[in-house]
Amino acid sequence: MQNADPAALDRLRQAHTRLKNELARAIVGQTQVVDQLLIALLARGHCLLQGVPGLAKTLMISSLAKTLDLGFNRIQFTPDLMPSDITGTDLLTIDPETGARGFRFAKGPIFTNVLLADEINRTPPKTQAALLESMVERQVTAGGQRHVLPDPFFVLATQNPIEQEGTYPLPEAQLDRFMFMVRVPYPTADEEREILRRTTGDAVAELSQVLGAEELLAIQQAVRQVPVADEVIDYALALTRGTRVHGDAPLEFLKSWVSWGAGPRASQFLILGAKAHAAIAGRDHVAFDDVRAIAHPVLRHRIVTTFAAAAEGITSDSVLDRLLDEVDPRQAGVRLMGVAAPAKARA
């Protein structure tokens, strides 16, 4: 098992602290949301923020971009947006001296480091699909040519869950590309009071750049070096496989609640997210609690509940609450071997 570089982890924690302190100048509260956004950043994952209008989802992402010395573009997704509006297009060019004609690829706004896909569910599936290749392979193919995206590259998207008219829900294949789905809650009364104080005056928070591309890539590499014991890997696997009703030895409650569960990409993101969570917390190894801490944002958008569950008000978060309660980390390896592990004692 490889060991993480203590100096690299120390730089990671310092960078995380600087980022949080700088973001706090523009964002009131939403501590858990900011933490999950930064974990996705450190683990090289894409992030989808979901919440009702006015909860500073766009402000959070644009503020994060201002604290990074990276390229940043924002795309406002609309029903008339075309794939080429995102990826770019081939333009016909004419040499003024020879008159020779040719094509030149004009890069779209996706060629940046941080891409804000605002209201991603307001554009049709054809345009949404333009992001699929870039999010996984970090490249764009146009006119038979491969164009590599800058490194690092992140898609940070927002969507409104309460409006149905004029929206196009993201298909499961696209949702699976997002490491996290982060639910943005309403602020508390004290937080909303502070928001009113900050936003109704003439003071404007000026954010400073605290992290560049080279330093970010270095601390992302440090995250991957955090060691994970086999028992923790088994626990992540048990949670992912525990969401599947079509797998081996499914939990009884899943049969009436879940139609489809998470795929292998969820297990990868559980481990990577747990590594980043552990490094931020000051540990040089991953614990069971690190996996539990990021289980909801990793798994919630990868679980499809049944109609019966929806009728009873059971959501994917409800399923995960029950799953985390049922699966004992110390018995995860037993469960993976197909033996029914004893449920964890309830408090």
N, C-alpha and C positions, 0 to 999 in steps of 0.2 A: 504494500500500500504506500503510495507516494505521500510525502509530507508537504504541507503548504509552507511557503517562505514567510517567516514571521514578519520580516520587514515589509513585504508586499501586502500582507494582511493589515499591518498597521497603517500603511498609506491608504488602503481601501477604507478603513474606518474613519480616517481623517477626512478623506474626500466625501464620504457619506455625510459626516457631520457638517462640513462646509455647505454641501448642497442643501441639506435640510434647513440650516440656519438662513441661507439666502432665500429659499422658497418661502419661509415663514414671514418674510417681509412683504410678500404679495398675497399669500394664501392664509386665510384665517382658519384654524382648526384643520379638519380632515386629515388628522395625523396618520390614521391607518391607511387611507387612500394614498397619501404621499409615500409612505413606507413601501407599499406594494408597487407603486410606480417606479421607485428607485431600485427595488429588488429586480424587477423585470429589466431595467436598464443595465444593471450589473451582470445579469445572467444572459444578456444578449437576446432578450425575448421581446416580442411585440405585445402591446397592451391595448385592451378595449375597455374604455370607461363608459359605464351606463348609468344614467340618472336623469331625473326630470330637468326641464330647462331652469337655468338660473343658478345652478350649483357650482359654477366656476370650473366645469370640466375643461373647456377650451382654454381658460386662463391658466389652469394648472399646467397643461401641456406646453403652452407658449412660454410660460414663466420658466419651466424646466429647460426649454430650448435656449432661453436667454442666459442661463447659468452655465451653458456648455459652449465652448469655443468650437462649434460645429455648424455645418450648413443646415438651414431650416427652411422648409416650405410648407405652406398650408394650402389644402385643397378643400373648398366648400362643395360637398357632394350635392348635386341637384339631379332631377329626373332627366335633364337633357345632356348630361355630361357623357362624353364618349371615351372609350378606352384610350384613344390616341391623345386625348386631352391630359391624360395622366402619364403615359409611357413615352410619348413623343411620336414623331412621324417622319417619313422620308419626304424631303422636299426636292423638287426638280430645280437644278441649277444650270446656268449657262455661262460658260467661260467667255468673258467680254472680248478676249483677244482672238481666240480660235473659233468661238461659236459652238464648241463641243458641249454636248448636254450630258448631264449625269445626275446622280441622286446623292443627297447629303442628309444624314440623320440628324434631325433637330431634337435634342433631348427634352423630355417633359419634366414636370416638377418632381417626379419621383426620384430623379437623380440628385439626391441630397443625403444628408446624414440622418436628420430627424424629419419625418413626414407626418404632419397632422392631417388625418383624414376626418374632417369634421362632418358629423351627421352621416356616417357611412351608409346607413340604411335608407337614405333618401335617393339613391341612384340605382338603376336597374342591375340585375345580375350580370349582364354582359360587361358592364363597366366595373362592377365589384370584382369580377374574375380577373381583371387586368392586374390586380394586386397579388394574385396567387403565386405566380412564378417568382416575383420579386421578394415576397415574404419568406419563402423557403430557400430558393436557390440564389437569392440576392443578385439577380441579373434580369435583364429584359431582352427578349428576342423579338426583333422587328425586321421585316424584309429578309428573313433568313440569316440575319446577322445577330451575334450575341454581344450584348453591351453590359459590362459589369458595373454594378452599382458601387458607390463609395463605401468604404469601411471606416467606421461602423455605420450600420443602417438600421433604423427602427421605424416601424409604423405604429403610431400612437393614435388610436381612433376613438371617436365618441359616437354615442347613439342615444336617442330618446326612446324609452320603453313604453310610453303611454300613448303615443300617437300611432294610429294604424293607417289613416288615409294618406296616400301619396308616399308610402314607405315600402321597402322591399327587404323583408327579414333576411339576414345573412344565412346562407345555407351552411349545414354542419361542416362541410369540407373547408369552408373559409373560416368558420369559427375556430376550427381545430388548429389553424395557423397562429392564432393568438395564444401566447403563453398564459396570460391572465385575462379574465374578465373581472373588472373591479366595479363593484356597485358603489355609487357615490350617494351617501345618505344626506338627509336634511341636516343643517347645522343645529347645534344646541341654541338655547335662548341667549346664553352669554356670547357664543360665537357670532350669532346673527347681530347682536347689539354692537360688537366690535366691527363687523362688516359695515354696518351703517356709519359708524364713526369714520372709518377709513375711506369709504367710497363717496361720501357726500360732501367732502371738503375739497380743497384745491391741491392737497399733497399727492404726489405720484411717486410710488416706490420705484427707484432705479436699481435694477438688479445687475450684479457684476458677474462676469464670467469666471468661474472657479475651477473648471476642468476642461482640458484640451483633449484632442483625439488620441494622441500618443499615451497620455496618462490613463485615459479611459480604457483603451485597449489593454494596457498593462494590468489594471486592476480586474478587468474581465477575465484575463488569463489566470490571475491569482485566485479568482472564485473557482475556476475549474480544477485547481490544484488542491482544494480542500478535500481531505480524505473522507470516505464514506464506508462504514462497516457493512458487512454482508447482511447483518440483521436489519439495518436501516433500509437497505435496498429491498429486502424482503417485505418490509412494512409498506414501502411505497408501492411495490407490486401488488400487495394484498389489497390496498385501497383501490388501485386502478382496476384490478381484476374483480374486485368486490362490487363494482358498479355494473357488472355485466350479468344479465339474466340468461344469456346464451352460453355462458362458460361452464366451468366445472364447479359443482357444489355451490350454487348461488345461495345467498342468504334468503331466508323465507320471505321477509317483508318486501324484497325487491320484485318478486314475481307479480305483485299487483300494482307496484308503484313505477316501475321503470320499463321502457320499451327497448332502449339501447343505451349502452354505457360507453365509457371512455376507451380510447385506443392506446397503443404503445407510446404515442407522442406525449400523452399525459404523464406516463411514468418518467420519461426523460425530463420533462419540465418540473415534476415534483422533486427530482434529485437536484437539478440545477438551481431551482428556487430555494431549496433547503440549504444548499451550499452557500448561496448569497446571504440567506437569513442568518446562518451560523456565523459567517465572517463578520457581518454587521454587528452581531451580538457579542463579538469578541472571543468566539471559540474557534479553535483550529481543527475541529471535527464536527460532523453532522450528528445531531441527536434526533430522537423520535419527535420531540416537540417542534423541531424545525420543519419537519414534514407536515405535522398537524397544522402549523401556523399558516402554511400557504396552500393547504388542501382545497379550501373553498374557491379561491380565485383561479386555481388550476383546473378544477374538475367541474365547476358548476355549469359551464357552457358546453360540456361534453356529455351531459346526461340528458336524455330525452324521456320525460315522464309520460305515463299513460293518460288516456282521457279520464279514466276513473280517478287517478291521483289528482289531476287538475281540478276535477269537479269537487274534490274534498279539500281543495286549497293547499295541496301538498306540492311544494316546489323542489327544484334540484337542491337548493340549500337545505330543505327539510330532509331529503334523502341523505345528504352528506352528514348532517348532524347525527342521524341514526347510525350511519355507517361508521363514523368515528367512535361512536359509543359502543358499537358491537365488536369491532375488530381490535383485539388486544395486540399491541405491538410485539409482546413477548411470544405470542403464538402465531405470528405471521408466517413463519417458515413452515409450521405444521399445516396451516391452511393451504399454502401453495402446493403442498404435496398431496392435496385432495382429501385430507382428513378434516372433518368438521372440528374446528378449534373451539374451545369453550368461549362463550361471550364474556366480555369484560364485565366485572361486577359494577353495577350501577350505584351511584352515590346515593 
